[in-house]
């Protein structure tokens, strides 16, 4: 795992949406996906599953998410956007859009951001870098692979 942790602006987005994240997300149903995406370890998932209730699960997931990196945050948003519940889908969308706005490349699609990233030399070697937005964050803020 990268050492640096979450950007301040993403922590702020989590704080601003704390209640929505806590009460709108069915954590029980996304824990395995968070594990598959390497956002949570199997031990963490097991520990969270032992929680008294969904809210407590949410508190634990948020606490752990805040200790991860920006790439993990964007993967978390993707997991929410894949959810069958519309409120969860739109929460994932909103969190992601808020983060993009903070990057100050407003109205950009992920591939535009990649172009910005490689043109400004953030991605040192585009030949070997995977072409994903999260790899841009990973390369820019931390070192990949995890």
VENLINDA-V898908 format. One record per residue. N is the residue number from 1. SS is DSSP state (~ for helix, > for strand, _ for the rest). PHI is phi in whole degrees, -180 to 180 (* if undefined). NEAR is the number of other ideal C-beta (glycine too) atoms within 8 Angstrom. Layout:
N;SS;PHI;NEAR / N;SS;PHI;NEAR
This chain:
1;_;*;5 / 2;_;-68;12 / 3;_;-84;5 / 4;_;-67;6 / 5;_;85;7 / 6;_;-75;13 / 7;_;-65;7 / 8;~;-56;6 / 9;~;-67;8 / 10;~;-75;12 / 11;~;-58;10 / 12;~;-64;8 / 13;~;-62;12 / 14;~;-63;15 / 15;~;-62;7 / 16;~;-66;7 / 17;_;-111;12 / 18;~;-51;9 / 19;~;-65;6 / 20;~;-61;8 / 21;~;-62;13 / 22;~;-67;11 / 23;~;-100;8 / 24;~;-93;8 / 25;_;-95;12 / 26;_;-81;9 / 27;~;-59;11 / 28;~;-51;8 / 29;~;-83;6 / 30;~;-109;12 / 31;~;-55;14 / 32;~;-64;7 / 33;~;-64;9 / 34;~;-65;13 / 35;~;-71;13 / 36;~;-61;6 / 37;_;-80;11 / 38;_;61;7 / 39;_;-83;11 / 40;_;-122;11 / 41;_;-80;6 / 42;~;-60;6 / 43;~;-64;6 / 44;~;-63;11 / 45;~;-61;13 / 46;~;-61;8 / 47;~;-61;8 / 48;~;-67;13 / 49;~;-64;9 / 50;_;-80;5 / 51;_;-60;9 / 52;_;-63;3 / 53;_;-153;6 / 54;~;-59;9 / 55;~;-62;8 / 56;~;-66;9 / 57;~;-58;14 / 58;~;-59;13 / 59;~;-58;9 / 60;~;-65;12 / 61;~;-63;14 / 62;~;-62;12 / 63;~;-59;8 / 64;~;-71;11 / 65;~;-60;13 / 66;_;-68;9 / 67;_;-96;7 / 68;_;-91;11 / 69;_;-115;14 / 70;~;-61;13 / 71;~;-59;13 / 72;~;-63;12 / 73;~;-61;15 / 74;~;-68;13 / 75;~;-67;11 / 76;~;-59;14 / 77;~;-60;13 / 78;~;-61;11 / 79;~;-62;13 / 80;~;-65;15 / 81;~;-66;10 / 82;_;-87;8 / 83;_;-69;12 / 84;_;-78;2 / 85;_;-86;7 / 86;~;-60;5 / 87;~;-61;7 / 88;~;-73;12 / 89;~;-55;12 / 90;~;-72;8 / 91;~;-63;14 / 92;~;-58;16 / 93;~;-61;11 / 94;~;-65;9 / 95;~;-62;16 / 96;~;-64;12 / 97;~;-63;8 / 98;~;-59;11 / 99;~;-67;15 / 100;~;-61;11 / 101;~;-61;8 / 102;~;-67;9 / 103;_;-75;7 / 104;_;65;5 / 105;_;-116;9 / 106;_;-70;6 / 107;_;72;3 / 108;_;-89;9 / 109;_;-87;5 / 110;~;-49;8 / 111;~;-68;7 / 112;~;-65;9 / 113;~;-63;14 / 114;~;-62;13 / 115;~;-62;8 / 116;~;-56;10 / 117;~;-62;12 / 118;~;-73;11 / 119;~;-68;6 / 120;_;-94;6 / 121;_;78;6 / 122;_;-68;9 / 123;_;-94;13 / 124;_;-64;6 / 125;_;-131;6 / 126;_;-67;7 / 127;_;-68;4 / 128;_;-101;4 / 129;_;-78;11 / 130;_;-65;4 / 131;_;-87;7 / 132;_;-133;8 / 133;~;-61;9 / 134;~;-66;10 / 135;~;-71;13 / 136;~;-61;13 / 137;~;-64;13 / 138;~;-59;14 / 139;~;-72;14 / 140;~;-74;9 / 141;~;-94;10 / 142;_;-144;12 / 143;_;-106;5 / 144;_;-105;9 / 145;_;-83;2 / 146;_;-69;5
